Amino acid sequence: MRQIKIVVEKHPEGYVAYPLGLQGIVVGEGDTYEEALADVTSAIRFHIETFGQDVLDEESPILNAFITDAKVAVFNRQASLAGAR
């Protein structure tokens, strides 16, 4: 048994879940948190069975994961290009 960190995101349409520290793309989804977690767990199992244990990082460097908000200035390139003409 291996412990894998999973990110679960809540969207208006439902939940999306994906693992950290796993090579390749593995995603699960569901109408509830539990459904998304079960779906991604099944997808991870299938991914490892299909591609082998090499997809697992030997020792995941991820100790913990955090979510935060950050303000980012967004440059509107279209408006700048239009003004330069």
MOWO-V986197 format. One record per helix or strand of 2 or more residues. SS is the DSSP state (h for helix, s for strand). FROM is the first residue (numbers start at 0). TO is the last residue. If there is no record, write none. Layout:
[[SS,FROM,TO] [SS,FROM,TO]]
This chain:
[[s,5,10] [s,13,18] [s,26,29] [h,32,50] [h,52,54] [h,76,82]]
